[in-house]
Amino acid sequence: MHLLRTGDEPGARRALEAAFKADPYDTVTYNLLQLLDKLDKFETITEGPIVLRLESSEAPVMREYAMPLARLAFDTLSKRYEFRPKGPVLVEMFPHHDDFAVRNVGLPGMIGALGACFGRVVTLDSPKARPPGTFNWGTTLWHEMAHVITLQMSNNRVPRWLTEGISVYEEKRARPEWGREMEMTFAQALEDGKILPVKDLNSGFTDPGMISLAYYEASLLVEHLVNTHGEAALRRLLRAYGQGLENEAAITEAFGITIEQLQASFVQSLDRTFGRLRRALKQPELPAQGATSEQLKALAEENPESYAVHILLGQALHRDGDSTAAIRALERAASLVPSATGPQSPQALIAAIAEEKGDTPRLIQALEALVKVDHTDVEAARKLARLVAGIADPGRASAAWERVVALDPFDGLAQSNLGRLALQRQDATAAVRAFRVALATEPADRAAAHLELAEAYMLDGKLPEAKRQTLYALEIAPSFEKAQELLLKIVEGPVE
């Protein structure tokens, strides 16, 4: 198992086969040998310091997205932390979650986990391991690549709060929408006094009831340390742990403060950051079920900063048929808690009202606001993309389809639409990638998919590839006139 965690899969197989001879009934041994048999059939792609292994049916799609993101994370974080990790870094993506779990611990399960890192080995669920819209594989990959830095830089001595805190903090720095889903939950926990003190933060990672809060609190602590003392000090902290210093000694070495001083400044930082949100989440005594909109209007005037009151008022006004006033109330709620997500969030409710009214511009506005803060809501992204496609705004349409593809790279329709928009703006590289991936998703009309890829190759000046794809289209549909015309253009070449 240790050999697996260092990326030595051939060595691990030899050890496991010896273990199997000694005890052929051991479950973990059997599971790991089965897993290695599956991994033997994975496709391996190597670029620079990254070795990416993908299940063969997913490789044509995921190699286009996972490798560039892994390289970007590796290069960005290496530069930021002034540390180049020892490579190669092995990244394995699993379309079945239980295979991911077995790869890490030898047994299925690990229900809450999406990825894992052992310093030079990263494993994670692929987009197909869970239903689209339930997680963001890109966030997970970036998170685990940050662990590569922190584990190696600290000689694997970094405490859990710091390595997880840095990884979540780096997610937010990479994409702002990646780091906002816990804001409301954390603000409420802060209000309820359920936040752990700095010296006890590590304990939150072993408590199932606290672990999500611990991840987020750790990221806020890292952000506070960087804002207060600078990035060089954060690097000193990682190196201090690498030298064998313990928590309080490492903090003093890196920042020149005691843990008590850090606690005091962190509390002040949280008060500044979450003060307005905490006020918004405070609830006055609410009317009984079925309160009238007039009662709620009066309550909203008395409590202008109450998120819950404005949500209830918006819902009541909508029930009364006053959709304009309902949207105004919900807009006020959205201004109080901009990071709210889910079907009962202000932007989701505004979107539902606008759709009911047939107000497409307002529906688009609400969906754009929603996907800015909810980086896993693929259905909202799909709806937005379809709507924007109808208003002749190529820039917004590309952004919307790109959001869909980021969450579900296997969405062939989204890929085709991205490719067509890229062709319109004469972006041959983007068009080739989108149409190549669309073709790999097994579209219903393969002839059309081959032809679109041929057009992209032609724009890119790659005539042999364009000809090959056009011939594939004609093999499927010999009477396909557009393919015949394109083949003639290719064969005849440019007119002098």
N, C-alpha and C positions, 0 to 999 in steps of 0.2 A: 504493500500500500504506500510506503514511503517512496519507493521507486516511481510509482504512478504519479505521486505529487511533485516529483522532480522532472517529470516528462520522459523518463526512461521506460517506455512501454515494453520494448523487447526484454529488458532486464526483469521487469515486473512479471512478464509472462513466464519466464524461466523459474522465478521464485514461486509463482502460483502453481505451476505444474508440479514442482517438488512438494508443495503443501498438499496438492490434490492427491498425490501418490500416498502421502502419509495419512490423509483423512479425506476420502472422496465424498463424505457426507456433510462437510462444513459448508453452510449456506453462503457465507461471504466469499469463500474461495470459488465456489461454483458460479455465483453471480458475476464476479469479476472476470472469470475466464470467458463466460458468455459475452460480457460487455466488450472484451478485447476482440472477440471474434467479429462483433459488429463494427468495431473501430477499424479493423483490417479492411473493411469495404468502404470506408470513408474516403473522400477525395482530399488530397493534401495540396495546399497552395502556399508557396513560400515567397515572401517579398521582404527584403531587408531583414530586420530582426524578428519579424512575425511569421510563425508557421500556423496556418489556419487549416483546421480539419472540419469538413462539412459532410453530412450524410449525402450520398451521391445524388438523390433526387432533388435535394435542396441547393446543391452546389451551383448550378447555372444561375440561380437568382441571388443567393446570399453572397457569393464571391464578389458581386458587384457592389455590395453595400457594407458587408462586415469587414472586409480587408481595408478599404479606404478609411473607415471609421477607426479601426484598430491602429492603423498607421498614424492617423491624425492625433489620436489620444496619446500614443507613445511619444510622438515628436513634441507635441504641445507640453505635456507634463514633464518630459525630460528637460526641456528648456527652462520651464518655470522653476523646477526644483534643483536645477544645475546638477543633475545626476542622470547618467545614462545607465539604465539597468543592464545587468548581465543577460545576454540572450543565448540562444533564441528563446522567445516567449511563445509558448504553445497555447493556442486558443482553440477550444473544441466546443462546437454548438450542437445541441441535441434536440431533435424534433419530438422526442418522447421524454417527459420530465423524469420518469422513473429511471431511464438510462443515465440521465444527468446525476440523479441521486446515487445510483450504484457506482458511477465513476468516482464520486467523492467519498462515500462512506461504505460502499459494499452492499447496501440495502436500499430498497425502494423507499420512498417517503420524502423527507425534507420538504414538507408541504409549503412552508413559507419562503423557501429559498428560491431565488431566480438565477444566481450566479455564485461562483466561488473562486478564490485565488489562493495559490500556494507559493507565490513569489515569482516563479517562472512558468507556472501553468495556470491558465484561466479556463474555467468551464462555465457554460451558461445554457439556459433554455433558448432554443431558436424561436422565431415568431410563431411557428406551428405547434409549439409545445403547449400553448394555452390559447384560448379563444381570442381573436383580435379585439382590442379594446380593454383587455384586462391587465396588460402590462406593456412596457415599452422596452424592447430588447436593446435599443440603442443606449438608453440610460444605463441599463445593466452593464453593457460592455464597457462604457466609459468608467463607470464606478469600479469595475474590477481592474481595469488598466491602471487606475489610480492606486489600487492596492499593490500592484507590481512595484511601483515607485516606493511607497511607504514601507513595505515589508523588506525590500532589498536595502533601502537606504538606512534602515534601523537594525540591520542584521537580524530581522525577524523578532526583534524585542519590543516593538511598538505596542502599547496597550490598545485594547479593543476600541476605547472611546476615541482615540486619536486617529487610528487608521480608518475607522468607519466615518468619523467626523470629516476627515479630509476628503474621503471619497464622495460623500453626499455634497459637501461644499463645492467640490470640483464639478459635479453634475450641474449645479446651478450656474457656475461660471461658464460652462460649455454651452448651455442653452437655458435662458432664463425660465422658460416654461417647465423645465425639468425639476425645479426645486420648490414648487409652491403648494403642493397638495397637502402638506401638514400644517400650514399656517393657522387655520381655524382651530384644529385639534390642539395644537400647542398653546395657542392663546387661551383657550378654555382651561387647559391643564394648569397653565400659569395662574389663571384667576382662581382656580380651585386649590392652589398650593400643592400640586402633585409633581412638581419638577424636582429632580434630584440635585443635591449640592454637587459641586465640581468634584470633591474628594470621593464621592460615592457613585460617580457617573458610570464607572465600569460595571457596577452591579446591575444596572438596568438592562444590560445585554444578556443576562441570564434569567430575566424575569419575563415570561411571555406577555404579561399584562403591561409591561413598561417598554418593551424593546423598540417599538415604533417611535415612541417619544424619545427614547435614548438616542436613536440614530439622529433624529432631527435636532435635539438639544446639543449633541456633540458637534453637528455641523455649524450651529450658531456659535458655539464656543470657539471653534476654529476660525470662523469669520471674525469674531471679536478679537482674537489674538492677532490676526493679520492686520485688521484695521487699526489696532492700538500699537502694535510693536513692529509690524512690517513682515514681509515674506522671508527675509533673511533670518529673522528670529524663529519662524516656524521651521525653517530648514535646520537651524541649530538644535531645536527641540528633538527632531527626528534623529539627528546625529548623537545627541546626548543619550537618548535611549539606546542607540547602537553601541555606545561605549559602556553600557551596563548600569547607567544611573537609574534610580527608581523615580516614581512619579514626582514627588515634591522636589527632590534634588534636581531632576531634569528641568522642571519648570523654572526653578531659581537660576540654573545654569543658562537657560535660553533667554529668559526675560528679565532676570534680576529682581523678581518679586516672589513673595511667598504665595502659597496656595490660598491663604485667607485674603490676601490683597486681590488675587485673581477673582475669587468668589465675589468680592464687593464690587469690583468694576464690571463683572459680567452681569450681575443683578441690575446695576444702573443701565447697562446697555440694553437689556431685555425690557426694562421699563420704558426706555425711549422708543424702542422698535415696536413694541406691542401695546403701548398705552392706548392708542386710538382704537385698535382692534378689540382690546379687552373691554373698553367702554361700549363698543358697538354690540358685543355679545352679551352684555348684561341685560337680563330680561326683567321688566317690571311685572307686576302681577297682571296676568293676561285675563281677558274676559273668558267666560265659559264658552264651550263649543257652541258655535252658531251665533257669535256676536255680530251685530250689524256693522256695515261699513261706516255708518255715522259714529258708532261707539269707537271703532278703530281709528277713525280720523282724529277724534278728540285725543285718544291715547297717543297717536303719533305726534300731535302738536305738543303734548306734554313731554314726550320722549323722542326728540328729533334724531337722536343718535342710536336708537334701538333698531338693530337689524331685524330681529324677530317681528317687531311690531309692523315694520314696513313690508315685510314679506306677507304677513297675514292680511294687511290692508290691501295689498295688490291682489291677492287671491280673492278677497271679498268683493272688491270692485269689479273684478273680472266676472265673478258669479252674477253680479248685478247688471252686467252688460255694458259697463263703462270701461271699455278696453283702453281708451286713451289715458284716463286717470290711473288705471291699473298699471300701465307701463311706467307712468311717472313715479308711482310709489315703488315699483320694483327697481327702477333706475336709481332711486335714492338708496335702496338696500344695496345695490351693486356698488355704489360709491363708498358705502360704509365698509363693505367686505369684498373688495375686488377679486380676491382669490377663491371665492366660493365656487364649488363645482357640484356636479350631480344633477339629477332630474328636478330637484326642488330648489336649485340655485336661482338667483334672480335672472341671469342671462338665459338659462334654460326655460324659465317660465315666460320671459319676454318673447323668446323664439316661438314658443307654443302659441302665444296670443297673436303674434304677427302672422304666423302661418295660418291660423284660423281666420284672420281678417283678409288674408291674401296680400299682405303688405310685404312684398319680396325685399325691397331695400332694407326695411327694419329687421326682417328675419336674417338677412345676410350680416348686418351689423352685429346682431346678437350672437350669431354663430361664430363670427370672427373673434368677438370678445371671449367667448366660451373656450375656443380651442387655444387661445393664448395662455390660458391658465390651467387647462386640463390636457396634459400631454398624452393621455391614453384614450380619449374619447374618439374612436375611429368613426363611429356612426355620425357624429356631429360634423366631423371633417368631410365625410363622404357627401352628406347633404349639402354642406357649404360648397363643395367643389361643383356639384351638379347645378346649384343655383347660380354660382358665379360664371359658369360656362355659358349661361344664357344671357349675360349682360355685356358681352363683347369687351371684356377687360382682360386681355391675355396675361398681364402681370399678376393680377389677383388670382386668376384661374390656375396659373402655374404654382403659385404659393399654396393654394388649397390642395391641388393634387399631390404636391410634394409632401404635404402633411399626411395625407392618406398613405402614400408609399412608405413614409418613414415608419408608420405603425404596422402596415401590412404590405411588405414588398411583393407578396404573391398576388396582389390585386391586379390582374391583367388589364382590366378596363382602365384603371388609374394610370398604369404604365403606358398604355396606348395613347391616352389623352395627353400625358406629359410629352410623349414623343411628337405628337402632332403640333403641340404648342412650340416645341423646340424647333421643329421644321419651319414654322411660321417666322420665327425670329432668326433663322439661319444658324442655329447652334447645332452643328453637326455632331459634336461629341456627346452632348446630352441626348440628342435624338437617337443616335446609335445605341447608347446604353439602354434607354427606355424601351426601344423596340426589340432589342436583343432579350431583355428580361421579359417583355410581354410575350414573346415567342416561347420562352422557356416555361411559361405558366400554362401551356397547352390550351391556347384559345380555340374557340369553336370554329372560327374562320382562319385556318392556318395559311391559306393562300394569300389572304389580305395582309396577314401579319408578316409573311415573308416579303411581300411587295413593299410594305412600309419600311421594313429594315433595308431593303434594296435602295429605296429613295434616300434614306439617311446616309447610307454608304456612298451613294452617288454625290450627295452634297459634300461629303467629306473627301471627295476625290479618290475614293477607293473603288475603282471600276471593276476589278476582278471579283471583289466581294459582292458588289452590286449585281453583277451578272449572275453569280452563283445563286444569290437569294431570289432573283427574278426567275431563274430556271426552276428552282424549287417550287415557286408559286405556280408556274405553268405545268409542272408535273402533276400537281394536285388539281388544277383547273385549266386544261389546255386552251379553252376558249376565253380566258380572262383577258379582255381587251386592254385594260390598263397595263397589265404585265407585258402583253405583246408590244405595246407602244414603247414602254420603257426599255425593253430588250433591243428594239430597233435603235433607240437613241444611244444605248450603250455600244452596240455593235458599230454603228455609223460613226460614233465619236463626235467631238465638237466640230462645228462648222467653222472653217477658216474665215 
